[in-house]
Every structure is written in C-alpha cells, then in structure tokens.
C-alpha cells in the first residue's frame, strides 16, 4: 500500500500538485488519470523518488519515503518495478538479456538461477519462445510484454506503469490490461497506472484518482464512474456524444428503466 498525504509540489511560482491525498491499495490496479498538464507525471515521479514534494508524506506500508536514509531508499527502489511508456528496451540486447538486466544489477544469483527466473516471467507473459529474439524482431505488443516481464523479474511489491497501452491497437491493449490486472491480483502488487486510455479505466480501474489542474477532483472505482455527477470527470471520460449516450443507457439499465427495443 502507498499512502499520499497532502502532497504539494511547485516549480518556481507555479503550483503543480496542490494538497493531493490518496491511498493506493495492494492487489488493485490504481489508475491516475487527467488531461495533459494535470499533474499525473509529476505525482508519479514524486511517488518513486525522482522529485521531492515541497510538502506532505509518501508512505510505503506506513514508512515515509521522504524521511528515509539513502540505504533505505535503495532497498525500497529494489521493490519497485517500472513499465515505461516506450518500453525502454535495450535494442542491442535479446529479450532474455533485457529481462535479466535487473537481476544482474541487484542480485548475486547464479547464472542458472537467473535463467530459471527469466524463463518463469517470460512464460508468465506468454513469451516463452522469445528469449533469443531482439526488440527489432518482435511486435509492439510483445515489447510491452517484455517490459512487464522485466518489471516483475525482481518480485516487486509495487509496479508503476506509464501509459502501458501507448501506441497499441485496441485488441492488443486489452491483452496488456488483462495481463497487468492478472499479475497485480496474483502477486498482490500495489500497481499504479498512469493512462489516457478510457478502455483501461473501465476495464481495470479498481481505484481511480482523477486530477484536474493539480488537484484531486474525483476518486472512486470504474463502477462509480457511471453514476458520477462530477461534471469535469464526465466531460473527460465521456467526451463524445456517443459515450454520453452510452453512459445514460448504462444508468437506465442499472435502475431498470432501459427502454424496450422497437425490434423486440
């Protein structure tokens, strides 16, 4: 679990994050959404220690990261997995070499132990025959799965995903969403997903924090969104007339007021 308490961050005189509080729960997909410039990226960078908040606390299982000594932070970073927007794979390395990289950096395991772990996580993301391929030889969806394998190879307690569906077609995006959800639930990981993908919001949004101009505008689950009366949230999620109509239909259906089709 990660708890944010009254996080504030400024750059010069501009307030980027203004009194953000939220709890990111273990075993759930915690989504951070909002328009460009709403503070999503800055909040995430604060959570992983790349930026220091000007005020507030970031508690990892009750321990404030901001007050940690460097050695404590180093240990915490080893419990954090990262899935980058562009996957950030090394082009000159094979899939296997990319995935083993964190093990080489942070463990003293034997070659056999590393190989076994790499094979385990590649099988988990349905890439058990891709060990010797290079990033240039695999599809965008496969690259994302390699990125996920690398992110979980150290058995992290926390997983951060930055726009995991960026550049993917809708069908492949659903595959990635389901994989992230499956890994989160199976390993009881605290997963934080920064996304603009509304399909992801509705598919895996166990817990959603909506930021607007640096403030937390709304918080809830994907089920709560349908019944939200927050105008800013509704305009963001249901941007088109088609989606607005779809929301109305879902609400009517939930209340038993769905009109009978003329074709019936």
C-alpha positions as CSV (number, residue, x, y, z in Angstrom):
1,X,0.0,0.0,0.0
2,X,1.1,3.5,-0.8
3,X,-0.5,6.4,1.1
4,X,-0.2,10.0,-0.2
5,X,-0.7,12.7,2.5
6,X,-1.2,16.3,1.4
7,X,1.4,16.3,-1.4
8,X,2.3,19.7,-2.7
9,X,4.8,20.5,-5.4
10,X,5.8,23.8,-7.1
11,X,8.1,24.7,-9.9
12,X,9.1,28.3,-9.4
13,X,5.8,30.0,-8.5
14,X,3.6,27.5,-10.4
15,X,1.7,25.0,-8.2
16,X,1.8,21.6,-10.0
17,X,0.3,19.5,-7.2
18,X,-2.0,21.0,-4.6
19,X,-2.8,19.0,-1.5
20,X,-3.1,15.6,-3.0
21,X,-4.1,12.8,-0.7
22,X,-5.0,9.2,-1.7
23,X,-4.4,5.6,-0.8
24,X,-3.1,3.2,-3.5
25,X,-4.1,-0.3,-2.3
26,X,-2.3,-3.6,-2.7
27,X,-3.8,-6.2,-5.1
28,X,-5.6,-3.5,-7.0
29,X,-5.0,-1.5,-10.2
30,X,-4.8,2.1,-9.0
31,X,-5.2,4.5,-12.0
32,X,-4.1,8.1,-12.2
33,X,-6.0,9.9,-14.9
34,X,-6.4,13.5,-16.1
35,X,-5.7,15.8,-19.0
36,X,-2.2,16.7,-20.1
37,X,-0.7,19.1,-17.6
38,X,-3.0,17.9,-14.7
39,X,0.0,16.7,-12.7
40,X,-0.1,13.0,-13.3
41,X,3.6,12.6,-14.3
42,X,4.8,14.9,-11.5
43,X,2.8,13.0,-8.9
44,X,4.2,9.7,-10.2
45,X,7.8,11.0,-10.1
46,X,7.2,12.1,-6.5
47,X,6.0,8.6,-5.6
48,X,9.1,6.9,-7.0
49,X,11.5,9.5,-5.5
50,X,12.6,11.3,-8.7
51,X,11.0,14.6,-7.3
52,X,10.9,15.7,-3.7
53,X,7.5,17.1,-2.7
54,X,7.6,20.6,-1.1
55,X,5.1,19.4,1.5
56,X,3.4,16.2,2.6
57,X,4.3,12.5,3.1
58,X,4.5,9.4,0.9
59,X,4.1,6.3,3.0
60,X,5.2,2.9,1.7
61,X,3.4,0.4,4.0
62,X,3.5,3.1,6.8
63,X,7.0,4.3,6.3
64,X,7.6,7.8,4.9
65,X,9.8,7.6,1.9
66,X,10.7,11.3,2.2
67,X,12.4,10.8,5.5
68,X,14.2,7.6,4.5
69,X,18.0,7.4,4.5
70,X,19.7,6.7,1.2
71,X,20.3,3.0,2.1
72,X,16.6,2.6,2.9
73,X,15.6,4.3,-0.3
74,X,17.9,1.9,-2.2
75,X,16.2,-1.0,-0.7
76,X,12.8,0.4,-1.5
77,X,13.7,1.0,-5.1
78,X,14.5,-2.7,-5.5
79,X,10.9,-3.4,-4.5
80,X,9.6,-1.1,-7.3
81,X,9.0,-2.3,-10.9
82,X,8.7,0.1,-13.8
83,X,6.9,-0.3,-17.1
84,X,8.0,2.7,-19.2
85,X,5.8,4.2,-21.9
86,X,8.2,3.4,-24.7
87,X,9.3,0.1,-23.0
88,X,12.9,1.4,-22.8
89,X,14.3,-2.0,-24.0
90,X,18.0,-2.2,-25.0
91,X,18.0,-2.6,-28.8
92,X,21.4,-4.4,-28.7
93,X,20.2,-7.0,-26.2
94,X,18.0,-10.0,-26.7
95,X,14.7,-10.4,-24.9
96,X,16.4,-12.6,-22.4
97,X,19.2,-10.2,-21.8
98,X,16.8,-7.3,-21.3
99,X,14.8,-9.2,-18.7
100,X,17.9,-10.5,-16.8
101,X,19.3,-7.0,-16.6
102,X,17.8,-6.1,-13.2
103,X,18.9,-9.5,-11.8
104,X,22.5,-8.7,-12.8
105,X,22.2,-5.3,-11.2
106,X,20.6,-6.2,-7.9
107,X,21.3,-9.9,-7.1
108,X,24.2,-12.2,-6.7
109,X,22.3,-15.2,-8.0
110,X,24.0,-17.9,-10.1
111,X,23.6,-17.9,-13.9
112,X,21.3,-20.9,-13.6
113,X,19.1,-19.2,-11.0
114,X,18.8,-16.1,-13.2
115,X,18.0,-18.2,-16.3
116,X,15.2,-20.0,-14.4
117,X,13.7,-16.7,-13.2
118,X,13.8,-15.2,-16.6
119,X,12.1,-18.2,-18.1
120,X,9.4,-18.0,-15.4
121,X,8.5,-14.4,-16.1
122,X,8.6,-14.8,-19.9
123,X,6.3,-17.7,-19.6
124,X,4.0,-15.6,-17.4
125,X,3.7,-13.0,-20.2
126,X,3.3,-15.7,-22.9
127,X,6.7,-15.2,-24.4
128,X,8.4,-18.4,-23.5
129,X,9.9,-18.9,-27.0
130,X,11.1,-15.3,-27.5
131,X,14.3,-15.5,-25.4
132,X,16.8,-15.0,-28.2
133,X,14.9,-12.5,-30.3
134,X,15.9,-8.8,-30.4
135,X,13.4,-6.0,-29.9
136,X,13.5,-5.2,-33.6
137,X,12.2,-8.7,-34.3
138,X,9.1,-8.5,-32.2
139,X,5.8,-6.6,-32.3
140,X,4.8,-3.6,-30.2
141,X,2.6,-5.7,-28.0
142,X,5.4,-8.2,-27.5
143,X,7.7,-5.4,-26.5
144,X,5.2,-4.3,-23.9
145,X,5.1,-7.8,-22.5
146,X,8.9,-8.0,-22.4
147,X,8.8,-4.7,-20.4
148,X,6.3,-6.2,-18.0
149,X,8.5,-9.3,-17.6
150,X,11.5,-7.1,-16.8
151,X,9.4,-5.0,-14.4
152,X,8.3,-8.1,-12.3
153,X,11.5,-10.2,-12.5
154,X,12.6,-9.0,-9.1
155,X,9.2,-9.8,-7.5
156,X,8.3,-6.2,-6.8
157,X,5.8,-5.1,-4.2
158,X,5.0,-2.0,-6.3
159,X,4.5,-1.7,-10.0
160,X,4.4,1.6,-11.9
161,X,3.1,1.6,-15.5
162,X,3.4,4.8,-17.6
163,X,0.8,4.7,-20.4
164,X,1.1,0.9,-20.9
165,X,-1.1,0.9,-24.0
166,X,0.5,3.8,-25.8
167,X,0.9,3.0,-29.5
168,X,-1.0,-0.3,-29.3
169,X,-4.2,-1.2,-31.2
170,X,-7.4,-1.7,-29.1
171,X,-7.2,-5.5,-29.1
172,X,-3.6,-5.6,-28.0
173,X,-4.3,-3.0,-25.4
174,X,-7.0,-5.3,-23.9
175,X,-4.4,-8.1,-23.7
176,X,-1.9,-5.8,-21.9
177,X,-4.7,-4.6,-19.5
178,X,-5.7,-8.1,-18.6
179,X,-2.0,-9.1,-18.1
180,X,-1.4,-6.2,-15.7
181,X,-4.6,-7.0,-13.8
182,X,-3.7,-10.7,-13.6
183,X,-0.2,-10.0,-12.3
184,X,-1.5,-7.4,-9.8
185,X,-4.0,-9.8,-8.3
186,X,-1.9,-12.9,-8.3
187,X,1.1,-11.4,-6.6
188,X,-0.8,-8.8,-4.5
189,X,1.1,-6.0,-6.0
190,X,0.3,-2.3,-5.5
191,X,0.0,-1.3,-9.1
192,X,-0.2,2.4,-10.2
193,X,-1.1,3.0,-13.9
194,X,-0.9,6.4,-15.5
195,X,-3.2,6.4,-18.5
196,X,-5.2,8.3,-21.1
197,X,-6.9,5.1,-22.3
198,X,-10.5,5.1,-21.3
199,X,-10.8,1.4,-22.1
200,X,-8.2,0.8,-19.4
201,X,-10.1,3.0,-17.0
202,X,-13.3,0.9,-17.5
203,X,-11.6,-2.5,-17.7
204,X,-9.1,-2.5,-14.8
205,X,-9.8,0.7,-12.8
206,X,-10.2,-0.8,-9.3
207,X,-9.3,2.5,-7.9
208,X,-9.1,5.8,-9.9
209,X,-7.7,9.2,-9.0
210,X,-8.7,11.9,-11.4
211,X,-6.5,15.0,-11.3
212,X,-7.6,18.4,-12.6
213,X,-5.2,21.4,-12.6
214,X,-3.1,19.8,-9.9
215,X,-5.8,18.9,-7.5
216,X,-7.6,15.7,-6.8
217,X,-11.0,16.3,-8.5
218,X,-12.6,12.8,-8.0
219,X,-11.8,9.4,-6.6
220,X,-13.6,6.1,-7.0
221,X,-13.8,2.9,-9.0
222,X,-14.7,2.1,-12.6
223,X,-18.2,1.2,-11.4
224,X,-18.6,4.5,-9.6
225,X,-17.8,6.5,-12.8
226,X,-21.1,5.5,-14.4
227,X,-23.0,7.2,-11.6
228,X,-20.7,10.1,-11.0
229,X,-22.3,13.6,-11.2
230,X,-18.9,15.3,-11.3
231,X,-19.2,17.4,-14.5
232,X,-15.4,17.7,-15.1
233,X,-14.9,14.0,-14.8
234,X,-17.9,13.2,-17.0
235,X,-16.6,15.6,-19.7
236,X,-13.2,14.0,-19.5
237,X,-14.3,10.3,-19.5
238,X,-17.4,10.6,-21.8
239,X,-16.0,13.2,-24.2
240,X,-18.2,12.3,-27.2
241,X,-21.9,12.3,-27.7
242,X,-21.8,8.6,-28.3
243,X,-20.2,7.9,-24.9
244,X,-22.5,10.3,-23.2
245,X,-25.5,8.3,-24.6
246,X,-23.8,5.1,-23.6
247,X,-23.5,6.3,-20.0
248,X,-27.2,7.3,-19.9
249,X,-28.1,3.8,-21.2
250,X,-26.0,2.1,-18.5
251,X,-27.6,4.3,-15.8
252,X,-31.1,3.5,-17.1
253,X,-30.2,-0.2,-17.3
254,X,-28.9,-0.2,-13.7
255,X,-32.1,1.4,-12.5
256,X,-34.4,-1.0,-14.5
257,X,-35.5,1.8,-16.8
258,X,-33.9,0.6,-20.0
259,X,-36.3,1.2,-22.9
260,X,-37.6,-1.7,-24.9
261,X,-36.1,-2.0,-28.4
262,X,-38.5,-1.4,-31.3
263,X,-37.2,-4.6,-32.9
264,X,-38.5,-6.7,-30.0
